[in-house]
Structures are given as C-alpha cells and as structure tokens.
Amino acid sequence: MPEKMNILLVNIDSKIPNLALARIEKYHQDRGDRILWDLPIYKSIADKIYVSAIFDWNKSRCLEWVGDKSEIGGTGWNIEKRLPQEIEEVKARINWGFTTRGCIRRCAFCCVPQKEGNLHVVGDIYDIWDGKSKNLAIMDNNILGAPEHFKKICFQLRKENIKVDFNQGLDIRLLDDDTIEDLKTIPHARFYRFAWDGKEELAEKFEWVYQHLKRCQVYVLCGFNSSFEEDLRKINTLRAIGHDAYCMRYDTCRKDKKYILLARWVNQHNLFKFIPGRNF
C-alpha cells in the first residue's frame, strides 16, 4: 500500500474552472492522499505540487512554484505539456467538462487546434455529470461541428431533464433548422451563448436566432484584426436585435482605455440593455 501524500493544487487563474486540476484532485483522492489548495503556506509540507495556468498573462505567477516537487502545466505555461495518461483518463464528474475536444476551424487567434487537434468526440454527459445535479456546463469548443454527436447530447439532456449551458459559445455559422429545433427542445440555462469572432457579416443570422431562441449572449472578440469602430458596430447590431453581448478584449488591447470602457458598458448586461453606449 503506497504511503499517503500531501498534494498541493495551485490554480493560478483563481476563479476560472480548471479541469486538469479537478482530474488530478480525484486521482489522488481515490489513492487516499490529502488534498490542499492554493496557499503557499502549504508548500513546505506538500509532497507533490501541481500548478496550472490557463492564460499566458499569468505565466510569471508560476515562477515562484518552480521546484523539484512541482509539476507546472496549462496552456498559459506550456501548450505542449500533457497530464500522465492515468490522470487524463479520470472522469471527474463535476457537472462541467468536455464531450468533444478540438475544432473544425483554424482561427488565427485561437490555440485550440494546436493544443487539441481536429474535432473529436471524447465522451458524453454521463462522463461529466454527477448523476444528481440538474445543471450542466458543456465546455466544448465547437460541438456543432459534430452534428450526430450533438443530437446524441441533446437526447441525453432531454432524457435526464438537465439544464445545459454551452459555455464556450455555439458556432452560429453551423446552425440550421434541425439544430435550432434541437436547441428549442432541451432545458437550458439563462440564455444560449454564441460567438461573433471575425469580420463575417452575421447580422441576419443573429436576427434569425432571436426569432427562434429569443435573447442570447454573444461573445464578441474585440481588437483582433478589427478596428474599434468595427467592433462597436457589431456590438450595437446585437443590442438592436435584442441580444446581450460580451466584449472579449484581445491581448493587444486589454489595456487600451477605450476598450476598457467598452467592456465596462457591454459586460454589465443591465447597463447594456437599457443605456446606449454613447450615454455611458
């Protein structure tokens, strides 16, 4: 019987959910190890330390954890690093996670194709659901790129009467009448989420979505290969239709004052809905 260890898990991104750490936690819990979270004070008593950073702007915060006892990973630290296979295969069942990995797109701003490859199925709701909760967050990058799998997931959600949040946003370019009907028949969270990342003109598509699904939230990538005026036009288009928007500032404009003000207006939904941007 292996000796029980003190395992320290460090989520550099703080409140951002981290599936890798959740899998590591369950793996060591199943071995009977003691799990400690985040505090540097535990560093001296930890037998093993796992550190994860999702965002590259947090990479420097990992440096204090470098050491013989530490394993550091995550996209923000090293996009090539992988969990050991025995941990990667752990089903955490914490009511959020992935049923597919990868994507059919090759967007210049996105690391998913490099990290995860082409779109492929890795499970279904029973691999992430605890069997009790009535809420589930599916984190797939582009689940609509696998239409038959998407239908299977919708069937399972209806069967179990689970409210779903497609948290990463659905690819509106892949929506058709059949997909819309599936979305209309499953329980869902406060609103469906979509994305408007590039310069492609999608106003008519978002009008069509509003007619069928009513108010949705739309992630709008701002400051990547687009001007402030182009970003603002897309946001105002969504507001005029009746959708909520969410301003996602690209790295190069995160500290730009006009984009900071834009995000303050757009990302507070009550302000966005009732106060025009020119008055904010």
C-alpha positions in Angstrom: 0.0 0.0 0.0 1.6 3.3 -1.1 2.2 5.9 1.6 -0.4 8.7 1.6 0.9 12.0 0.4 0.1 15.7 0.8 -0.9 17.0 -2.6 -1.0 20.8 -3.2 -3.0 22.1 -6.1 -2.5 25.6 -7.4 -4.9 27.3 -9.7 -3.0 30.3 -11.0 -6.1 31.7 -12.7 -8.0 31.7 -9.5 -11.8 31.6 -10.1 -11.5 30.1 -13.6 -12.6 26.4 -13.5 -9.7 24.1 -14.2 -10.5 20.6 -15.4 -6.9 19.3 -15.2 -6.7 20.1 -11.5 -10.1 18.5 -10.9 -8.9 15.3 -12.5 -5.6 15.4 -10.5 -7.7 16.0 -7.3 -9.9 13.0 -8.0 -7.0 10.8 -8.9 -5.2 11.5 -5.7 -8.4 11.3 -3.6 -9.0 7.8 -4.9 -5.5 6.9 -3.7 -6.3 8.3 -0.2 -4.0 11.3 -0.5 -4.6 14.5 1.3 -5.6 17.4 -1.0 -4.5 21.0 -0.2 -5.4 24.0 -2.3 -3.6 27.2 -3.4 -2.0 28.6 -0.3 1.9 29.0 -0.4 2.0 28.2 3.3 1.4 24.6 2.4 4.5 24.4 0.2 6.7 23.1 2.9 4.5 20.2 3.8 3.5 19.2 0.3 4.9 16.0 -1.1 3.8 16.9 -4.6 2.7 20.2 -6.1 0.6 20.6 -9.3 0.4 24.2 -10.7 -1.8 25.2 -13.7 -2.2 28.4 -15.6 -4.7 28.7 -18.5 -3.8 32.3 -19.6 -0.3 33.3 -20.8 -0.5 36.6 -19.0 -0.4 34.7 -15.7 2.8 32.8 -16.7 5.0 34.8 -14.5 3.0 33.9 -11.4 4.0 30.3 -11.9 7.7 31.0 -11.4 7.5 31.0 -7.6 6.3 27.4 -7.7 9.2 26.1 -9.8 11.0 23.3 -7.9 11.7 19.6 -7.6 8.3 18.8 -6.1 6.3 20.8 -8.7 4.6 19.9 -12.0 3.6 23.0 -13.8 1.2 22.9 -16.8 -1.6 24.5 -18.6 -1.9 26.5 -21.9 -0.5 29.6 -20.1 2.7 27.8 -19.2 3.4 25.2 -21.8 0.8 24.4 -24.5 2.6 21.1 -25.3 2.5 19.6 -21.8 0.1 16.8 -21.1 -1.2 15.1 -18.0 0.0 11.5 -17.4 -2.4 9.1 -19.1 -3.7 7.6 -15.9 -4.8 11.1 -14.8 -6.0 12.2 -18.2 -8.5 9.3 -18.2 -10.0 10.2 -14.9 -13.7 11.1 -15.1 -14.1 13.9 -12.6 -17.9 14.2 -13.0 -18.2 17.7 -11.5 -21.0 18.8 -13.8 -18.9 20.7 -16.2 -16.4 19.4 -18.8 -16.0 18.3 -22.4 -17.7 15.8 -24.7 -15.6 16.8 -27.7 -12.1 18.3 -28.0 -10.6 20.2 -30.9 -12.3 22.3 -33.6 -13.1 22.3 -37.3 -11.9 25.9 -37.5 -8.4 27.3 -37.7 -8.9 30.8 -36.3 -5.7 32.7 -36.1 -6.4 34.0 -32.5 -7.1 30.5 -31.1 -4.8 27.9 -29.7 -7.3 25.0 -29.7 -6.3 23.4 -33.0 -2.6 23.4 -31.9 -3.4 22.1 -28.4 -6.2 19.6 -29.2 -6.1 18.9 -32.9 -9.1 18.2 -35.1 -12.6 17.9 -33.6 -13.1 14.5 -32.0 -15.6 13.0 -29.5 -14.2 12.2 -26.0 -17.4 11.3 -24.1 -21.0 12.3 -23.4 -22.9 13.9 -20.5 -22.5 10.7 -18.3 -18.8 11.3 -18.3 -19.1 14.8 -16.7 -22.5 14.6 -14.8 -22.6 13.5 -11.2 -26.0 11.9 -11.7 -27.8 14.3 -9.4 -27.4 17.9 -10.5 -30.0 19.5 -12.7 -27.4 21.9 -14.3 -24.5 21.0 -16.6 -21.9 23.2 -18.3 -20.6 21.8 -21.5 -17.2 23.4 -22.4 -16.8 22.0 -25.9 -15.1 24.4 -28.3 -17.3 23.6 -31.3 -19.9 20.9 -30.6 -22.0 21.8 -33.6 -19.1 20.6 -35.8 -20.1 17.1 -34.8 -23.8 17.1 -35.7 -24.7 13.5 -34.9 -22.9 13.7 -31.6 -24.7 17.0 -30.8 -28.1 15.2 -31.4 -27.0 12.4 -29.0 -26.1 15.0 -26.3 -29.5 16.7 -26.8 -31.2 13.4 -26.4 -29.4 12.7 -23.1 -30.2 16.2 -21.8 -33.9 15.7 -22.6 -33.9 12.3 -21.0 -32.3 13.5 -17.8 -34.1 16.9 -17.8 -30.8 18.7 -17.2 -30.4 22.4 -17.9 -27.4 22.9 -20.1 -25.0 25.8 -20.6 -22.9 25.5 -23.8 -20.4 27.7 -22.0 -17.9 28.3 -24.7 -20.4 29.5 -27.3 -22.0 27.8 -30.2 -20.9 28.3 -33.8 -23.7 30.3 -35.3 -22.4 29.5 -38.8 -23.3 25.9 -38.3 -26.9 26.5 -37.2 -29.7 25.1 -39.4 -33.4 24.4 -38.9 -32.7 21.0 -37.4 -30.2 22.3 -35.0 -32.5 25.1 -33.9 -35.3 22.6 -33.2 -33.0 20.6 -31.1 -32.0 23.7 -29.1 -35.6 24.6 -28.6 -36.4 21.2 -27.1 -33.7 20.9 -24.4 -33.7 22.6 -21.0 -31.1 25.4 -21.0 -29.6 27.9 -18.7 -30.5 31.6 -18.7 -29.6 32.0 -22.3 -27.7 30.3 -25.1 -24.3 31.6 -25.9 -22.9 32.2 -29.4 -19.8 33.9 -30.8 -19.1 36.6 -33.4 -15.3 36.5 -33.8 -14.4 37.7 -37.2 -15.5 40.2 -39.8 -18.0 37.9 -41.5 -21.4 39.7 -41.7 -23.8 37.7 -39.4 -26.5 40.2 -38.5 -29.2 38.4 -40.5 -28.2 35.1 -38.8 -28.4 36.6 -35.3 -31.8 38.1 -36.3 -33.0 34.6 -37.2 -31.6 33.2 -34.0 -33.5 35.8 -32.0 -36.8 34.9 -33.7 -36.4 31.3 -32.6 -34.5 31.4 -29.3 -35.1 35.0 -28.1 -32.4 36.7 -26.1 -28.9 35.1 -26.3 -25.5 36.1 -25.2 -22.9 36.7 -27.9 -19.2 36.7 -27.3 -17.6 39.4 -29.5 -13.9 39.3 -30.0 -12.6 42.9 -29.9 -9.3 44.3 -31.0 -8.1 41.3 -33.1 -7.7 42.2 -36.8 -10.6 44.8 -36.5 -10.9 48.5 -35.7 -12.7 49.8 -32.6 -15.4 51.2 -34.9 -16.0 47.7 -36.5 -16.2 46.1 -33.0 -18.6 48.8 -31.8 -20.8 48.3 -34.9 -21.2 44.6 -34.2 -22.0 45.2 -30.6 -24.6 47.8 -31.4 -26.1 45.5 -34.0 -26.6 42.8 -31.4 -28.1 45.3 -29.0 -30.6 46.5 -31.6 -31.7 42.9 -32.3 -32.2 42.3 -28.5 -29.2 40.0 -27.7 -26.7 40.5 -24.9 -23.1 40.9 -25.9 -19.9 40.1 -24.1 -16.8 42.1 -25.1 -13.8 39.8 -25.2 -10.7 42.0 -25.4 -7.8 40.5 -27.3 -4.4 40.6 -25.6 -3.1 43.6 -27.6 -6.0 45.9 -26.5 -6.6 44.8 -22.9 -5.0 47.9 -21.5 -6.5 50.3 -24.2 -8.7 52.8 -22.3 -11.4 52.9 -25.0 -11.7 49.1 -24.9 -11.8 49.1 -21.1 -14.7 51.5 -21.2 -16.4 49.4 -23.9 -16.2 46.3 -21.8 -17.5 48.1 -18.7 -20.6 49.0 -20.6 -21.2 45.9 -22.6 -20.4 43.3 -20.0 -22.8 44.7 -17.4 -26.0 43.4 -19.0 -28.5 45.7 -17.3 -26.5 48.8 -18.4 -26.0 47.4 -21.9 -29.7 46.7 -22.3 -31.1 50.0 -21.0 -28.3 52.6 -21.6 -27.0 53.4 -25.1 -23.2 53.3 -25.2 -23.0 57.0 -26.0 -24.6 57.7 -22.7 -22.3 55.5 -20.6 
